[in-house]
Amino acid sequence: QKEVEQNSGPLSVPEGAIASLNCTYSDRVSQSFFWYRQYSGKSPELIMSIYSNGDKEDGRFTAQLNKASQYVSLLIRDSQPSDSATYLCAVKDQAGTALIFGKGTTLSVSS
Amino acid sequence: GAVVSQHPSRVICKSGTSVKIECRSLDFQATTMFWYRQFPKQSLMLMATSNEGSKATYEQGVEKDKFLINHASLTLSTLTVTSAHPEDSSFYICSARGFQNEQFFGPGTRLTVL
């Protein structure tokens, strides 16, 4: 059974701080990794994708991937109240076409 | 780019009726679309994978005769919930697979069965 694990939170950070979201996955052959943001009552929105080990930066967001440790993370710098949402980690393996989602981490940024 | 639409956004129906939900990729062609269901405070649950021109692949535990999927073109997939019951009330979300295997989600359809 392929699994994606996330701490459900809530993760609370003050405005302007760095929020760190973590995700582990069980399938060693996983190839593609994605972070989605989901506001309450809305559908998920793609934030970042990462395919190779290391860091990938896009604006205030940095995704980090360590395939040896089967670990992927998302850092949000200068967190804003508008970043308050549930963040879903998703993993795709080499053979499959569907993404496997974690249960999500709820982030709360206080002003 | 990569916009996916869903229609309707919200539907209320009586128990025993059928409801059709449309999912369209507006600015790209999607040979593969996915249908998810999400109950309150829970994660997305993949229901089925829809491939253009072929039968959908259903996840274990999802009744294919109850949740009919048709992917008739490269930009349209439909999900029909047949003989809906209150326990089918949920948030149904489709997604379309992009060029780099990322998935772009539609805005979702909130189904309430009375």
Interface residues (C-beta under 8 A of the other chain):
Chain A: S32 F34 Y36 G41 K42 S43 P44 E45 L46 S49 L88 A90 K92 T97 A98 L99 F101 G102 K103 G104
Chain B: T32 F34 Q42 S43 L44 L46 T49 F91 I93 R97 Q100 N101 E102 Q103 F104 F105 G106 P107 G108
